[in-house]
Amino acid sequence: MSHNTELNDGRVPGYRGLRIFILAVFAIVTAVVSVSFAANHMRIGFETEYRSQVNEKAVQIAEVCSNMISGDEIESDPTTAQQKYAAVLPAIVVSPEISSSDDGSTRDSRVYALYSYSNGALTTLLQSSPDGIYATTIPVSVWLTENASIYSIQEGNRTTVLSPIKDSQGKVTGLFELSVSYDFLGHFGSQVEKRALMSALLAVGFGIFLFSLQFIVPATVRLIRKKGGLSK
């Protein structure tokens, strides 16, 4: 076969290998970009939905606790109220059964505090933990609105809910704070992205291998036949 025929048939030495290499690089780059985009989009959607669900659950728990706490008791006898609710609140504000992620960080850590309110200032009656409690650092005007409704704050991987407590006359005499942190979320999202990317790369690699067989098998057969012919 002439040199021109080889060019037309695409069988110049190294041509097929170069073509396979270019196709492989293109497939890998396309897969990495596509999967990275999809995985990142999925991660953002999951984290947004998770934060929304945590915030909703925290508001519900804070509302139950504030409705259960008597504003009259806090105003008339803060010491007795402190002892009473120190025994009651742990039964309501409980952490999920699954409390730790693969890297050892807490999945859903819940801490709370109860305050008495008087003359524009908060006085701490009890708190489950000194970490994650911020109500005393927040201006009263932020959460003490005209309707004295529940106020929630989302910062990073933490949701803080402030729920005013009223007495029988409708006056705010206390505040319940619930803080929920989920530091595992960033690590979890990174792991999901990494696993999705690795799965895509494996799938692309296997596809390239199958694609290459159409060139490898005929070349191998020709080589075997050639050696067989020479041996005769």
PyRosetta script that sets phi, psi and omega in degrees:
from pyrosetta import init, pose_from_sequence

init()
pose = pose_from_sequence("MSHNTELNDGRVPGYRGLRIFILAVFAIVTAVVSVSFAANHMRIGFETEYRSQVNEKAVQIAEVCSNMISGDEIESDPTTAQQKYAAVLPAIVVSPEISSSDDGSTRDSRVYALYSYSNGALTTLLQSSPDGIYATTIPVSVWLTENASIYSIQEGNRTTVLSPIKDSQGKVTGLFELSVSYDFLGHFGSQVEKRALMSALLAVGFGIFLFSLQFIVPATVRLIRKKGGLSK")
pose.set_psi(1, 137.5)
pose.set_omega(1, -176.8)
pose.set_phi(2, -74.0)
pose.set_psi(2, 167.7)
pose.set_omega(2, 178.7)
pose.set_phi(3, -63.8)
pose.set_psi(3, -39.6)
pose.set_omega(3, -180.0)
pose.set_phi(4, -65.3)
pose.set_psi(4, -38.1)
pose.set_omega(4, 178.7)
pose.set_phi(5, -63.6)
pose.set_psi(5, -38.8)
pose.set_omega(5, 178.5)
pose.set_phi(6, -63.4)
pose.set_psi(6, -38.7)
pose.set_omega(6, 178.4)
pose.set_phi(7, -64.7)
pose.set_psi(7, -43.2)
pose.set_omega(7, -178.2)
pose.set_phi(8, -66.7)
pose.set_psi(8, -36.1)
pose.set_omega(8, -179.0)
pose.set_phi(9, -81.5)
pose.set_psi(9, -8.3)
pose.set_omega(9, 179.4)
pose.set_phi(10, 73.4)
pose.set_psi(10, 28.6)
pose.set_omega(10, -176.9)
pose.set_phi(11, -112.4)
pose.set_psi(11, 26.3)
pose.set_omega(11, 173.6)
pose.set_phi(12, -64.3)
pose.set_psi(12, 135.9)
pose.set_omega(12, -178.6)
pose.set_phi(13, -51.2)
pose.set_psi(13, 128.0)
pose.set_omega(13, 177.8)
pose.set_phi(14, 89.8)
pose.set_psi(14, -12.7)
pose.set_omega(14, -177.7)
pose.set_phi(15, -65.6)
pose.set_psi(15, -47.4)
pose.set_omega(15, -178.3)
pose.set_phi(16, -65.4)
pose.set_psi(16, -39.6)
pose.set_omega(16, 178.2)
pose.set_phi(17, -62.6)
pose.set_psi(17, -39.8)
pose.set_omega(17, 178.4)
pose.set_phi(18, -65.7)
pose.set_psi(18, -40.2)
pose.set_omega(18, 179.2)
pose.set_phi(19, -63.5)
pose.set_psi(19, -43.1)
pose.set_omega(19, 178.1)
pose.set_phi(20, -62.3)
pose.set_psi(20, -42.5)
pose.set_omega(20, -179.5)
pose.set_phi(21, -62.3)
pose.set_psi(21, -45.0)
pose.set_omega(21, -179.5)
pose.set_phi(22, -63.7)
pose.set_psi(22, -44.5)
pose.set_omega(22, 178.5)
pose.set_phi(23, -62.6)
pose.set_psi(23, -39.3)
pose.set_omega(23, -179.9)
pose.set_phi(24, -64.8)
pose.set_psi(24, -45.5)
pose.set_omega(24, 179.1)
pose.set_phi(25, -62.2)
pose.set_psi(25, -43.6)
pose.set_omega(25, -179.9)
pose.set_phi(26, -62.2)
pose.set_psi(26, -43.4)
pose.set_omega(26, -179.1)
pose.set_phi(27, -64.5)
pose.set_psi(27, -42.7)
pose.set_omega(27, -179.3)
pose.set_phi(28, -64.9)
pose.set_psi(28, -46.5)
pose.set_omega(28, -179.9)
pose.set_phi(29, -61.7)
pose.set_psi(29, -44.8)
pose.set_omega(29, 179.4)
pose.set_phi(30, -62.1)
pose.set_psi(30, -42.5)
pose.set_omega(30, -179.6)
pose.set_phi(31, -65.4)
pose.set_psi(31, -44.3)
pose.set_omega(31, -178.8)
pose.set_phi(32, -62.2)
pose.set_psi(32, -47.0)
pose.set_omega(32, -179.1)
pose.set_phi(33, -64.2)
pose.set_psi(33, -46.0)
pose.set_omega(33, -177.6)
pose.set_phi(34, -64.9)
pose.set_psi(34, -47.4)
pose.set_omega(34, -177.9)
pose.set_phi(35, -68.5)
pose.set_psi(35, -38.3)
pose.set_omega(35, 178.5)
pose.set_phi(36, -61.7)
pose.set_psi(36, -43.9)
pose.set_omega(36, 178.7)
pose.set_phi(37, -63.2)
pose.set_psi(37, -46.5)
pose.set_omega(37, -178.6)
pose.set_phi(38, -65.1)
pose.set_psi(38, -42.7)
pose.set_omega(38, -179.2)
pose.set_phi(39, -66.2)
pose.set_psi(39, -41.0)
pose.set_omega(39, 178.6)
pose.set_phi(40, -65.6)
pose.set_psi(40, -40.3)
pose.set_omega(40, 177.7)
pose.set_phi(41, -63.5)
pose.set_psi(41, -42.9)
pose.set_omega(41, 178.6)
pose.set_phi(42, -64.1)
pose.set_psi(42, -39.7)
pose.set_omega(42, -179.9)
pose.set_phi(43, -64.1)
pose.set_psi(43, -45.3)
pose.set_omega(43, 179.7)
pose.set_phi(44, -61.5)
pose.set_psi(44, -42.8)
pose.set_omega(44, 178.7)
pose.set_phi(45, -63.0)
pose.set_psi(45, -42.9)
pose.set_omega(45, 179.7)
pose.set_phi(46, -64.4)
pose.set_psi(46, -45.7)
pose.set_omega(46, -178.3)
pose.set_phi(47, -64.6)
pose.set_psi(47, -39.1)
pose.set_omega(47, 177.9)
pose.set_phi(48, -63.2)
pose.set_psi(48, -45.2)
pose.set_omega(48, 179.9)
pose.set_phi(49, -66.4)
pose.set_psi(49, -38.7)
pose.set_omega(49, -179.8)
pose.set_phi(50, -63.6)
pose.set_psi(50, -45.6)
pose.set_omega(50, 179.0)
pose.set_phi(51, -61.5)
pose.set_psi(51, -39.1)
pose.set_omega(51, 179.0)
pose.set_phi(52, -63.5)
pose.set_psi(52, -43.1)
pose.set_omega(52, -179.8)
pose.set_phi(53, -67.6)
pose.set_psi(53, -40.2)
pose.set_omega(53, 178.1)
pose.set_phi(54, -63.0)
pose.set_psi(54, -43.7)
pose.set_omega(54, 179.6)
pose.set_phi(55, -62.0)
pose.set_psi(55, -43.6)
pose.set_omega(55, 179.7)
pose.set_phi(56, -63.2)
pose.set_psi(56, -43.6)
pose.set_omega(56, 179.8)
pose.set_phi(57, -65.9)
pose.set_psi(57, -40.5)
pose.set_omega(57, 179.7)
pose.set_phi(58, -64.1)
pose.set_psi(58, -40.4)
pose.set_omega(58, 178.0)
pose.set_phi(59, -63.3)
pose.set_psi(59, -41.2)
pose.set_omega(59, 179.5)
pose.set_phi(60, -63.3)
pose.set_psi(60, -44.8)
pose.set_omega(60, 179.9)
pose.set_phi(61, -65.1)
pose.set_psi(61, -43.9)
pose.set_omega(61, -179.6)
pose.set_phi(62, -63.3)
pose.set_psi(62, -37.3)
pose.set_omega(62, 178.9)
pose.set_phi(63, -66.2)
pose.set_psi(63, -41.5)
pose.set_omega(63, 177.9)
pose.set_phi(64, -62.7)
pose.set_psi(64, -45.0)
pose.set_omega(64, -178.2)
pose.set_phi(65, -65.1)
pose.set_psi(65, -45.4)
pose.set_omega(65, -178.3)
pose.set_phi(66, -66.8)
pose.set_psi(66, -33.9)
pose.set_omega(66, 177.0)
pose.set_phi(67, -70.2)
pose.set_psi(67, -29.4)
pose.set_omega(67, -179.6)
pose.set_phi(68, -77.9)
pose.set_psi(68, -30.0)
pose.set_omega(68, -176.7)
pose.set_phi(69, -79.5)
pose.set_psi(69, 133.9)
pose.set_omega(69, -179.0)
pose.set_phi(70, -87.6)
pose.set_psi(70, 119.9)
pose.set_omega(70, 176.7)
pose.set_phi(71, -68.0)
pose.set_psi(71, -29.3)
pose.set_omega(71, 177.7)
pose.set_phi(72, -66.4)
pose.set_psi(72, -40.7)
pose.set_omega(72, 179.3)
pose.set_phi(73, -64.4)
pose.set_psi(73, -42.1)
pose.set_omega(73, 179.4)
pose.set_phi(74, -61.9)
pose.set_psi(74, -39.5)
pose.set_omega(74, -177.4)
pose.set_phi(75, -74.5)
pose.set_psi(75, -40.6)
pose.set_omega(75, -175.2)
pose.set_phi(76, -82.1)
pose.set_psi(76, -39.0)
pose.set_omega(76, -176.4)
pose.set_phi(77, -146.8)
pose.set_psi(77, 81.7)
pose.set_omega(77, -177.2)
pose.set_phi(78, -59.6)
pose.set_psi(78, -34.1)
pose.set_omega(78, -178.2)
pose.set_phi(79, -66.0)
pose.set_psi(79, -45.6)
pose.set_omega(79, 178.1)
pose.set_phi(80, -64.6)
pose.set_psi(80, -40.8)
pose.set_omega(80, 178.5)
pose.set_phi(81, -62.8)
pose.set_psi(81, -37.9)
pose.set_omega(81, 178.8)
pose.set_phi(82, -61.6)
pose.set_psi(82, -47.1)
pose.set_omega(82, -179.1)
pose.set_phi(83, -66.2)
pose.set_psi(83, -39.8)
pose.set_omega(83, -177.7)
pose.set_phi(84, -65.2)
pose.set_psi(84, -50.7)
pose.set_omega(84, -173.8)
pose.set_phi(85, -80.6)
pose.set_psi(85, -15.9)
pose.set_omega(85, 172.4)
pose.set_phi(86, -66.1)
pose.set_psi(86, -26.5)
pose.set_omega(86, 179.1)
pose.set_phi(87, -91.3)
pose.set_psi(87, -24.1)
pose.set_omega(87, -174.5)
pose.set_phi(88, -91.2)
pose.set_psi(88, -44.4)
pose.set_omega(88, -172.3)
pose.set_phi(89, -61.0)
pose.set_psi(89, -37.5)
pose.set_omega(89, 179.2)
pose.set_phi(90, -58.9)
pose.set_psi(90, -25.5)
pose.set_omega(90, 179.5)
pose.set_phi(91, -76.5)
pose.set_psi(91, -19.2)
pose.set_omega(91, -178.8)
pose.set_phi(92, -98.2)
pose.set_psi(92, -44.6)
pose.set_omega(92, -179.5)
pose.set_phi(93, -93.3)
pose.set_psi(93, 91.9)
pose.set_omega(93, -179.2)
pose.set_phi(94, -118.9)
pose.set_psi(94, 147.7)
pose.set_omega(94, 177.9)
pose.set_phi(95, -80.5)
pose.set_psi(95, 155.6)
pose.set_omega(95, 178.1)
pose.set_phi(96, -59.2)
pose.set_psi(96, 158.9)
pose.set_omega(96, -179.4)
pose.set_phi(97, -62.3)
pose.set_psi(97, -40.7)
pose.set_omega(97, 176.5)
pose.set_phi(98, -84.0)
pose.set_psi(98, 106.7)
pose.set_omega(98, -170.3)
pose.set_phi(99, -107.7)
pose.set_psi(99, -4.4)
pose.set_omega(99, -179.2)
pose.set_phi(100, -144.8)
pose.set_psi(100, 148.8)
pose.set_omega(100, 179.0)
pose.set_phi(101, -94.6)
pose.set_psi(101, -177.3)
pose.set_omega(101, -176.4)
pose.set_phi(102, -61.5)
pose.set_psi(102, -29.9)
pose.set_omega(102, -178.5)
pose.set_phi(103, -92.7)
pose.set_psi(103, 7.8)
pose.set_omega(103, 175.6)
pose.set_phi(104, 89.9)
pose.set_psi(104, -4.7)
pose.set_omega(104, 179.6)
pose.set_phi(105, -80.2)
pose.set_psi(105, 153.0)
pose.set_omega(105, -178.0)
pose.set_phi(106, -70.0)
pose.set_psi(106, 132.1)
pose.set_omega(106, -179.1)
pose.set_phi(107, -72.9)
pose.set_psi(107, -50.1)
pose.set_omega(107, -174.0)
pose.set_phi(108, -143.5)
pose.set_psi(108, 88.0)
pose.set_omega(108, -176.4)
pose.set_phi(109, -92.5)
pose.set_psi(109, 123.2)
pose.set_omega(109, -178.3)
pose.set_phi(110, -115.8)
pose.set_psi(110, 126.2)
pose.set_omega(110, 175.0)
pose.set_phi(111, -128.5)
pose.set_psi(111, 154.5)
pose.set_omega(111, -176.2)
pose.set_phi(112, -145.6)
pose.set_psi(112, 165.2)
pose.set_omega(112, 178.1)
pose.set_phi(113, -151.6)
pose.set_psi(113, 152.5)
pose.set_omega(113, 178.1)
pose.set_phi(114, -123.8)
pose.set_psi(114, 132.8)
pose.set_omega(114, -177.4)
pose.set_phi(115, -126.9)
pose.set_psi(115, 152.3)
pose.set_omega(115, 166.6)
pose.set_phi(116, -99.1)
pose.set_psi(116, 147.3)
pose.set_omega(116, -177.8)
pose.set_phi(117, -123.2)
pose.set_psi(117, 129.4)
pose.set_omega(117, 179.3)
pose.set_phi(118, -160.0)
pose.set_psi(118, 136.6)
pose.set_omega(118, 176.1)
pose.set_phi(119, 54.6)
pose.set_psi(119, 40.0)
pose.set_omega(119, 175.5)
pose.set_phi(120, 75.7)
pose.set_psi(120, 14.2)
pose.set_omega(120, -178.2)
pose.set_phi(121, -135.2)
pose.set_psi(121, 152.1)
pose.set_omega(121, 177.7)
pose.set_phi(122, -102.8)
pose.set_psi(122, 140.5)
pose.set_omega(122, 174.4)
pose.set_phi(123, -122.2)
pose.set_psi(123, 124.5)
pose.set_omega(123, -177.5)
pose.set_phi(124, -71.4)
pose.set_psi(124, 124.4)
pose.set_omega(124, 175.7)
pose.set_phi(125, -95.7)
pose.set_psi(125, -43.0)
pose.set_omega(125, 177.4)
pose.set_phi(126, -159.6)
pose.set_psi(126, 156.9)
pose.set_omega(126, 175.4)
pose.set_phi(127, -152.2)
pose.set_psi(127, 141.9)
pose.set_omega(127, -178.2)
pose.set_phi(128, -74.6)
pose.set_psi(128, -26.0)
pose.set_omega(128, 179.5)
pose.set_phi(129, -160.5)
pose.set_psi(129, 144.5)
pose.set_omega(129, 177.3)
pose.set_phi(130, -74.0)
pose.set_psi(130, -16.3)
pose.set_omega(130, -179.8)
pose.set_phi(131, -87.8)
pose.set_psi(131, 134.9)
pose.set_omega(131, 176.8)
pose.set_phi(132, 85.4)
pose.set_psi(132, 9.7)
pose.set_omega(132, 179.7)
pose.set_phi(133, -105.6)
pose.set_psi(133, 123.9)
pose.set_omega(133, -171.1)
pose.set_phi(134, -133.2)
pose.set_psi(134, -0.1)
pose.set_omega(134, -172.2)
pose.set_phi(135, -57.3)
pose.set_psi(135, -37.3)
pose.set_omega(135, -177.7)
pose.set_phi(136, -69.9)
pose.set_psi(136, -16.2)
pose.set_omega(136, 179.2)
pose.set_phi(137, -94.0)
pose.set_psi(137, -5.5)
pose.set_omega(137, -179.4)
pose.set_phi(138, -98.1)
pose.set_psi(138, 129.9)
pose.set_omega(138, 178.9)
pose.set_phi(139, -55.2)
pose.set_psi(139, 138.0)
pose.set_omega(139, -178.7)
pose.set_phi(140, -58.1)
pose.set_psi(140, -35.0)
pose.set_omega(140, -177.7)
pose.set_phi(141, -63.0)
pose.set_psi(141, -18.6)
pose.set_omega(141, -179.0)
pose.set_phi(142, -71.5)
pose.set_psi(142, -45.0)
pose.set_omega(142, -175.7)
pose.set_phi(143, -103.2)
pose.set_psi(143, -20.7)
pose.set_omega(143, -179.0)
pose.set_phi(144, -89.0)
pose.set_psi(144, 82.2)
pose.set_omega(144, -179.8)
pose.set_phi(145, -90.4)
pose.set_psi(145, 177.7)
pose.set_omega(145, -179.0)
pose.set_phi(146, -62.1)
pose.set_psi(146, -38.5)
pose.set_omega(146, 180.0)
pose.set_phi(147, -88.3)
pose.set_psi(147, -6.6)
pose.set_omega(147, -178.5)
pose.set_phi(148, 51.7)
pose.set_psi(148, 47.3)
pose.set_omega(148, -179.4)
pose.set_phi(149, -88.6)
pose.set_psi(149, 169.9)
pose.set_omega(149, -179.3)
pose.set_phi(150, -68.0)
pose.set_psi(150, 138.1)
pose.set_omega(150, -178.9)
pose.set_phi(151, -122.5)
pose.set_psi(151, 128.5)
pose.set_omega(151, -179.1)
pose.set_phi(152, -120.7)
pose.set_psi(152, 146.9)
pose.set_omega(152, -179.7)
pose.set_phi(153, -130.0)
pose.set_psi(153, 130.9)
pose.set_omega(153, 175.6)
pose.set_phi(154, -115.4)
pose.set_psi(154, 119.9)
pose.set_omega(154, 178.9)
pose.set_phi(155, -133.5)
pose.set_psi(155, 110.5)
pose.set_omega(155, -179.6)
pose.set_phi(156, 61.0)
pose.set_psi(156, -124.9)
pose.set_omega(156, 179.9)
pose.set_phi(157, -102.0)
pose.set_psi(157, 40.5)
pose.set_omega(157, 178.6)
pose.set_phi(158, -143.0)
pose.set_psi(158, 137.8)
pose.set_omega(158, 174.7)
pose.set_phi(159, -119.0)
pose.set_psi(159, 127.0)
pose.set_omega(159, 178.8)
pose.set_phi(160, -118.3)
pose.set_psi(160, 129.1)
pose.set_omega(160, -179.6)
pose.set_phi(161, -118.4)
pose.set_psi(161, 128.5)
pose.set_omega(161, 177.8)
pose.set_phi(162, -113.9)
pose.set_psi(162, 121.5)
pose.set_omega(162, -176.3)
pose.set_phi(163, -123.1)
pose.set_psi(163, 108.9)
pose.set_omega(163, 179.3)
pose.set_phi(164, -63.3)
pose.set_psi(164, 146.3)
pose.set_omega(164, 179.0)
pose.set_phi(165, -113.8)
pose.set_psi(165, 129.3)
pose.set_omega(165, -176.3)
pose.set_phi(166, -109.6)
pose.set_psi(166, 155.1)
pose.set_omega(166, 173.0)
pose.set_phi(167, -90.5)
pose.set_psi(167, -174.0)
pose.set_omega(167, -177.5)
pose.set_phi(168, -65.2)
pose.set_psi(168, -18.0)
pose.set_omega(168, 179.6)
pose.set_phi(169, -93.0)
pose.set_psi(169, -1.9)
pose.set_omega(169, 180.0)
pose.set_phi(170, 87.5)
pose.set_psi(170, 8.3)
pose.set_omega(170, 179.1)
pose.set_phi(171, -89.7)
pose.set_psi(171, 140.0)
pose.set_omega(171, 179.5)
pose.set_phi(172, -76.0)
pose.set_psi(172, 120.0)
pose.set_omega(172, -179.7)
pose.set_phi(173, -120.3)
pose.set_psi(173, -3.0)
pose.set_omega(173, -179.0)
pose.set_phi(174, -162.2)
pose.set_psi(174, 176.9)
pose.set_omega(174, -179.7)
pose.set_phi(175, -146.7)
pose.set_psi(175, 137.1)
pose.set_omega(175, 174.4)
pose.set_phi(176, -111.4)
pose.set_psi(176, 130.9)
pose.set_omega(176, 179.9)
pose.set_phi(177, -118.2)
pose.set_psi(177, 132.0)
pose.set_omega(177, 175.3)
pose.set_phi(178, -126.8)
pose.set_psi(178, 126.0)
pose.set_omega(178, 179.8)
pose.set_phi(179, -121.2)
pose.set_psi(179, 125.5)
pose.set_omega(179, -179.5)
pose.set_phi(180, -118.9)
pose.set_psi(180, 122.7)
pose.set_omega(180, 178.5)
pose.set_phi(181, -115.8)
pose.set_psi(181, 146.5)
pose.set_omega(181, -179.3)
pose.set_phi(182, -141.5)
pose.set_psi(182, 69.7)
pose.set_omega(182, -177.1)
pose.set_phi(183, -67.8)
pose.set_psi(183, -16.7)
pose.set_omega(183, -179.1)
pose.set_phi(184, -69.4)
pose.set_psi(184, -17.6)
pose.set_omega(184, -168.5)
pose.set_phi(185, -61.4)
pose.set_psi(185, -42.9)
pose.set_omega(185, -179.8)
pose.set_phi(186, -63.6)
pose.set_psi(186, -44.5)
pose.set_omega(186, 178.8)
pose.set_phi(187, -64.6)
pose.set_psi(187, -40.9)
pose.set_omega(187, -179.8)
pose.set_phi(188, -63.0)
pose.set_psi(188, -43.7)
pose.set_omega(188, 178.8)
pose.set_phi(189, -61.9)
pose.set_psi(189, -41.1)
pose.set_omega(189, 178.6)
pose.set_phi(190, -63.2)
pose.set_psi(190, -39.9)
pose.set_omega(190, 179.1)
pose.set_phi(191, -65.8)
pose.set_psi(191, -39.7)
pose.set_omega(191, 178.9)
pose.set_phi(192, -63.5)
pose.set_psi(192, -45.2)
pose.set_omega(192, 178.4)
pose.set_phi(193, -60.8)
pose.set_psi(193, -43.3)
pose.set_omega(193, -178.4)
pose.set_phi(194, -63.5)
pose.set_psi(194, -44.5)
pose.set_omega(194, -178.6)
pose.set_phi(195, -67.6)
pose.set_psi(195, -38.3)
pose.set_omega(195, 178.3)
pose.set_phi(196, -64.2)
pose.set_psi(196, -41.1)
pose.set_omega(196, 179.8)
pose.set_phi(197, -66.2)
pose.set_psi(197, -42.8)
pose.set_omega(197, 179.5)
pose.set_phi(198, -64.4)
pose.set_psi(198, -39.5)
pose.set_omega(198, 178.0)
pose.set_phi(199, -62.4)
pose.set_psi(199, -41.8)
pose.set_omega(199, 179.4)
pose.set_phi(200, -65.0)
pose.set_psi(200, -42.1)
pose.set_omega(200, 179.9)
pose.set_phi(201, -63.9)
pose.set_psi(201, -39.2)
pose.set_omega(201, 177.5)
pose.set_phi(202, -64.6)
pose.set_psi(202, -42.2)
pose.set_omega(202, 179.7)
pose.set_phi(203, -64.4)
pose.set_psi(203, -42.4)
pose.set_omega(203, 178.9)
pose.set_phi(204, -65.3)
pose.set_psi(204, -42.6)
pose.set_omega(204, 179.3)
pose.set_phi(205, -60.7)
pose.set_psi(205, -42.3)
pose.set_omega(205, 178.9)
pose.set_phi(206, -66.6)
pose.set_psi(206, -38.3)
pose.set_omega(206, 177.7)
pose.set_phi(207, -64.6)
pose.set_psi(207, -40.6)
pose.set_omega(207, 177.9)
pose.set_phi(208, -64.3)
pose.set_psi(208, -38.9)
pose.set_omega(208, 177.9)
pose.set_phi(209, -62.0)
pose.set_psi(209, -45.5)
pose.set_omega(209, 178.7)
pose.set_phi(210, -64.2)
pose.set_psi(210, -39.5)
pose.set_omega(210, 178.8)
pose.set_phi(211, -63.3)
pose.set_psi(211, -37.1)
pose.set_omega(211, -177.7)
pose.set_phi(212, -71.2)
pose.set_psi(212, -21.5)
pose.set_omega(212, -178.1)
pose.set_phi(213, -60.9)
pose.set_psi(213, -31.5)
pose.set_omega(213, -178.5)
pose.set_phi(214, -66.3)
pose.set_psi(214, -18.6)
pose.set_omega(214, 176.0)
pose.set_phi(215, -99.7)
pose.set_psi(215, -34.8)
pose.set_omega(215, -175.7)
pose.set_phi(216, -72.9)
pose.set_psi(216, -44.9)
pose.set_omega(216, -176.0)
pose.set_phi(217, -62.8)
pose.set_psi(217, -50.6)
pose.set_omega(217, 178.8)
pose.set_phi(218, -60.3)
pose.set_psi(218, -40.0)
pose.set_omega(218, 179.5)
pose.set_phi(219, -63.3)
pose.set_psi(219, -39.1)
pose.set_omega(219, 179.0)
pose.set_phi(220, -66.3)
pose.set_psi(220, -41.1)
pose.set_omega(220, 179.4)
pose.set_phi(221, -64.2)
pose.set_psi(221, -43.7)
pose.set_omega(221, 178.9)
pose.set_phi(222, -62.4)
pose.set_psi(222, -39.1)
pose.set_omega(222, -179.6)
pose.set_phi(223, -64.8)
pose.set_psi(223, -41.6)
pose.set_omega(223, 179.4)
pose.set_phi(224, -64.5)
pose.set_psi(224, -43.4)
pose.set_omega(224, 179.4)
pose.set_phi(225, -63.8)
pose.set_psi(225, -38.5)
pose.set_omega(225, -179.6)
pose.set_phi(226, -64.6)
pose.set_psi(226, -44.0)
pose.set_omega(226, 178.6)
pose.set_phi(227, -66.0)
pose.set_psi(227, -35.6)
pose.set_omega(227, 178.0)
pose.set_phi(228, -65.0)
pose.set_psi(228, -38.7)
pose.set_omega(228, 179.1)
pose.set_phi(229, -67.4)
pose.set_psi(229, -38.0)
pose.set_omega(229, -179.9)
pose.set_phi(230, -68.4)
pose.set_psi(230, -33.7)
pose.set_omega(230, -177.5)
pose.set_phi(231, -68.3)
pose.set_psi(231, -26.3)
pose.set_omega(231, 177.9)
pose.set_phi(232, -75.0)
pose.dump_pdb("model.pdb")
